[in-house]
Amino acid sequence: MVLELLSNRHLFRNEFLHSAHRLLRVCQVFGTVPWEVTLFAHVTQPLSSWRERLFRTLNALYSLALGLAVLSATVLQHAEFDHHMPFVTHMLYISEYSMENGVVMMVLIGCHYQRDCYRHYGEQLLAVAVDLSLCGGTVDFSRIETIFNRVLACIALFFAGVLTVDLLYNELVVWRFARSSAVYTLSNVINVLALLQYAYVLYVLYFCYYDTNRLLASYNRHLLVRSTDDTRYERRRGAHEIVLPAGALYDYAHLIDLLRRTHLRLAQLLEQANGCFGVLIVFTTTASFVVLSLQFFEIYRATTVRPWTVTDTYLLVYTVLWIVLHAAKVLMILYPAHLVQRERDRTGPILCHFNPAALDSALNSALAKFSSQLLHVQGPQTACGVINLEMTLISTMVGALTTYLVILIQFDTAITQGQTADSNGPSSSPSLPNDTNTSGNGTTI
């Protein structure tokens, strides 16, 4: 039994490392994961004390350089172009710059501050996978690896397209392109990779919950088959259920109690993950709301105020790409949380399908204890107690975006009408026209 446990642990550890290897390496390149991080202890040869200090110092300097690049480019962008904008648009851009730079600094500093969390989550998730294997299940790490490799490929293609459009929009001027890319592209790559780590943890939790529910459903079916001694439940078996050997004897009370402890550990890990990434989630959601409001307003201005040019076409494509990016960031937060919550809440109804009239007192006691535990882990997930991580947040954001867009359009219309009235007055002096050289997320023409 001990050899089997060690073998399962070694197997799942290798699969876990393989599924997270590419994501960790990409995140380390962009400074969102410390260079010396390993998911498990004793996986790599430990460094000597002076080499470890040197390694951490170089990593800190690299992170500082990334943060200073984003900050200095933001200051140059604001000083050179944003003072031409109307007041409302100017304030929105300042809010966007402040939140984006805050998120970048939070990620670059926070990953070093919470470097021990990577190993903690790795060890805890590995222990959960081993416990599920003892109950007859297995976590599909290969599927998780496939999902996130595809996500990384999509992110790479998306930002390659963004950089191409940005280069064309800046008329192939390298300095303007480098400044714009540092302000917008680099900061959002760092933000997206940080959110992808959160999504990875939640996807592993989702598959663990999914496997727990499959095991419970299979236990229930086998208990029904054993109690009724017929095959009608065999015909009802779903393709998602785990098939146990026919005629095998299991201590279902012990297995269900083990799944109960696993379920509780998963709930604790979920709460810890939301606490670890909570501030980042709140800042990202707020920043995405501001940027989406600004970009929809820029589309309105580009299509109604200015004469259309080829540069405006690049700007429109760039703006649409930015809208897609920030909407995707919100979905990257909410959809994994939705999957985890949906699978977590399925456990209760599955337990209700067990036969309460069974004569096995130990089994009934385990089921009652499991059901009582579920009453304390239900409810929505939250980020810092501020945002409920539910898909209904999307409809709330859409309604708020519509309201703010109408307000921005009314402000812009009032300013335009006021300038028109002043220019048509008998004693009016020539006034500056509404800014035609500013843009959305990018540099000016």
Steps between C-alpha positions, in 0.01 A plus 500: 500500500784738588680422173178560306448834676856611423465387140176696455653808660804485272282447192261784578788730591661446159167555322435812706844643422460422131161669481626819669853511353433719197276742688761545773779564250302763308399670824863504617608667175258789565575526871168371632657195668833509691779321318584262786143377548437125495162343564641225720789471740815314393401507130814689403844516655496772770730797445766605746416797719704758306377374163143514624547860617659594166219330310233683698680833463519462122135399492405807707698728270334345194155554649595857591614563142166375363308720742711808422460441125121504531501798739740717297317427174172593669641833619631580150169403342303718739734800478521502121143434390232481767491870588324566166200290599168625637469492878280189528715292264812629672376381839414158359849462357657603829286241678604235248870585536481498879325165522712331234823611666359399838418153368847462346675598824266279700578196285875558478536559874227265619641193326823539703310570820286187453767269354424234764138476378610322182648209693208500745240468224712242319533278808133534596368426150734203471370364831144536372587313179656217703192475727273484196715222355453302823125531448521376140518828308768696319550866416532557126820709497556429131172675418599796717832518317325499162258774604769737625740433215221605263423805712867603495508456122188716462650768726822502295309534172275771641784719627693443176199642317481792745868581447459483122205741499679728746809511277293587194305761694823666614616515135796266565666754733693278742512740795127570496429131457728406793338758728146395409584130539651556844199701619231267375627164371767419761281602793211289374721198430612512864141534616372216281775260610424573865131426440595183312668367814173552689308328222743204511447446873123517456503257209691245708246549780219460248633166376548384860138589582390333177684181590355505852147520361569220252620278782195576714265427209678170434487400868128570502445288190699208638317516831167492315615205292614315808180573695253417220702216348389573146649660191258781425737756652780370281299598197457853640868554553618824345814536296640741759494251787801310624474124443599292802575126476188286510447322828774695679455570868570857611480673834276771361468673838878545516521612135220753538661636814828534310318686222340723764843601629618552143197717427572710809864542396390612155266759654784632714735519201232685302460754778879542526533550123229767498670669793844485336376647170214707645661844477623427148150392396340816641756730333482314168120504490489871582770583245322296233176687568675837459680391183186354344312824570782699345537278193129493418500881531803520269314290242210746522732797450694336216184414306305823557741790548807471284536450123601143426860419402714189464654570841151501648452149363807382691373681809158334471653154468731575793207617712294191419795278594528681832129454567539126431802483731335664800179304454712183487676598824166522678400162356837354604406587858132408499479187284742279702331620820162412347619149407637436848189628674269301273691177560531566873125554531426173315632295793195561718240372250719193433505418871120524507482211254649256751245267656419635850338168598828307475580292806868597498524734799861597424404598144200703619720676756759587231227635269345706777835646593572581135160668456550705816839614376357617168272745681808697607675515161209616284461855376664718235871555472616853566810710434588689819131489590437769237417313179295181471678282246189398310406526135223744592775759544518519119141623469564752779807632318312522168225708662753729670700537176187604314420761764852645507523504120179705479641743759828536308315563174288767669812671636663492156185635333472784752866598450464492120183710510664750734799539269269542201299769680816688598637489146172635357475786752550863386797567729646155505868442452640203311492200725685177485305224327413178671814287514541297185843359564436285804420138496391213714750250625796607296692806397378800312516558130 
